[in-house]
């Protein structure tokens, strides 16, 4: 390896060779789809679900390239210091070269990604996509992301805010340009000059980072820290201290992420005008599901790297050596997830209220609410809204707990596999539902037998719960009395929920035992009760 | 029940094909300073992690104050002060927050002593841990390990990579702990002159096996007054 270019190529390529091989195989399989299964003359019928087969891996690869070539996987995104790896600053090359090679390889990777994506769209799917400007757009997004990642900042967290704001503005400008039917040449003329400009900025910020320049604008926060230092009162208990620790470490991520993303989502009500009722509900649904989606991202940060563990996940010795029971440690994590969920939902409800009322879209919601309440009666309408809101909040909390639980196993392969399984599930869901909806036989069979699915899930849940209860009892982490009390409490909540379901929607079309199955599935049991076992394993390996 | 603070019998631990500890037996009575020396990868940290209950004994037994540290972590850890070489204190905490957080876990936490140590170590209460130098981080870790006057102080390579002034602070802390009657210190180190300065008893470990464990005076007497450094090289085969 005799040049900086070759060294950087190795740095980016070699550790990820298997991922590139897997992606290549996937593309080959996608390419063979038409000649092998459909015949060479056929055109692939593009349902929304089938698009997922193409768009999800390409979106994933795009995001992955952004993370890899900006070194975003290497450090703390919120830190004031540059993300650019400090170990590379000692290489005997100029700062311009340090900026150049990650940009060159990143732009090349993005260009190849778009060429392959557009070819895959033209053949076998028969879609006529523009060839040049989207590729340039991907490159511009990467180049500016690199600049923002490598720049040192005066405030902690400013990098994330600035990068998200500028990239979304860029995205919106391009969407508006498409909306106003600008030619491909005009779009390229708008985008392409940004590449040398971003390169120039990257050279400057890398040079600053290399000199160790980190501006400090936190005079106010330092004063505030000194004031706070004078007024610290002791914690009531070790459990309270641990809850504070968990909240400070992980609890604020979800509400902050939601608060950063929601304004852009709700802002579309002002930019495009809400026009149709369906659009208002689309925006509302996306806003309501935002915390669950964001919880999936923040879950990864719930577990911090353990410098002592051989893998990257685990309980740090700082926490593991505190004289506190494993059950109390897990209780603090679960409570933190609960408070984080509440905080995120306060943000969501406040933003929805402000966004919809200021844009005038609330009139559509109010009209639909009155119509719904007239149809089912006000008490049922209120309970339905409560159940939906409660379900979404529970879903958010469960996503946080699930991420924490998987991370607590401390097994990197499990953490990565679960992400892959989730991706595959997401990709397969669309095509599967589409195939089912197009098959009369499948729909008929499902209509007659669909209750078998919740029944199987309930059976699996019960088997898992019994196995976990036995392990918990055997481990001595939780007393038998507490296990029985927990099971009784869980059963009581299930029966209350079952009663609400029966009261709300008692109909001859659905047998009552189906409501019971749904109630059993809705109330969390297995993941929560398994959490102490996972933490215990991780704490005492 | 034995009076030993640490009582380990036939402890074996494997990580895949590598045997990190091989039938280690060790009994350390109360009220002395024990130096644990060995080359890198000899098994010192693995042994300490078993003492703290961070690793479960695969075979053999570990008893600290007569208790199993895995089965009863609260009873054991509330009596142990621990400072690790890695020093994994959370960078986002301020020094005063670290003190406030740590004091919640220990009934014997001594506020006056903690403040005395903070001043002696010149730690700014409003400073974030991540902004501290390596030496200052070690001092912060030492503060929260000492402020509840633990019965057993465990220091895993505490002086590694630190300047002489911080090393002096650490040795001073060891001395202070010894001065409190009946307290015990176990520290691993590759700085043999340091071990020689403070240890009453030295345990040498090589490739997961204890090759020597005896009072320092006895070791020196039986090796014709040679330095610990020379004795170490002759038993372990290379310098740390």
Boltz contact constraints between the chains, C-beta under 6 A:
constraints:
  - contact:
      token1: [A, 225]
      token2: [B, 126]
      max_distance: 6.0
  - contact:
      token1: [A, 226]
      token2: [B, 126]
      max_distance: 6.0
  - contact:
      token1: [A, 229]
      token2: [B, 96]
      max_distance: 6.0
  - contact:
      token1: [A, 229]
      token2: [B, 125]
      max_distance: 6.0
  - contact:
      token1: [A, 229]
      token2: [B, 126]
      max_distance: 6.0
  - contact:
      token1: [A, 232]
      token2: [B, 96]
      max_distance: 6.0
  - contact:
      token1: [A, 232]
      token2: [B, 100]
      max_distance: 6.0
  - contact:
      token1: [A, 235]
      token2: [B, 104]
      max_distance: 6.0
  - contact:
      token1: [A, 238]
      token2: [B, 104]
      max_distance: 6.0
  - contact:
      token1: [A, 238]
      token2: [B, 105]
      max_distance: 6.0
  - contact:
      token1: [A, 241]
      token2: [B, 101]
      max_distance: 6.0
  - contact:
      token1: [A, 241]
      token2: [B, 104]
      max_distance: 6.0
  - contact:
      token1: [A, 307]
      token2: [B, 86]
      max_distance: 6.0
  - contact:
      token1: [A, 307]
      token2: [B, 88]
      max_distance: 6.0
  - contact:
      token1: [A, 316]
      token2: [B, 88]
      max_distance: 6.0
  - contact:
      token1: [A, 317]
      token2: [B, 84]
      max_distance: 6.0
  - contact:
      token1: [A, 317]
      token2: [B, 88]
      max_distance: 6.0
  - contact:
      token1: [A, 318]
      token2: [B, 88]
      max_distance: 6.0
  - contact:
      token1: [A, 320]
      token2: [B, 54]
      max_distance: 6.0
  - contact:
      token1: [A, 321]
      token2: [B, 52]
      max_distance: 6.0
  - contact:
      token1: [A, 321]
      token2: [B, 77]
      max_distance: 6.0
  - contact:
      token1: [A, 321]
      token2: [B, 82]
      max_distance: 6.0
  - contact:
      token1: [A, 322]
      token2: [B, 105]
      max_distance: 6.0
  - contact:
      token1: [A, 323]
      token2: [B, 74]
      max_distance: 6.0
  - contact:
      token1: [A, 323]
      token2: [B, 77]
      max_distance: 6.0
  - contact:
      token1: [A, 323]
      token2: [B, 78]
      max_distance: 6.0
  - contact:
      token1: [A, 323]
      token2: [B, 105]
      max_distance: 6.0
  - contact:
      token1: [A, 325]
      token2: [B, 74]
      max_distance: 6.0
  - contact:
      token1: [A, 540]
      token2: [B, 53]
      max_distance: 6.0
  - contact:
      token1: [A, 540]
      token2: [B, 56]
      max_distance: 6.0
  - contact:
      token1: [A, 540]
      token2: [B, 70]
      max_distance: 6.0
  - contact:
      token1: [A, 541]
      token2: [B, 55]
      max_distance: 6.0
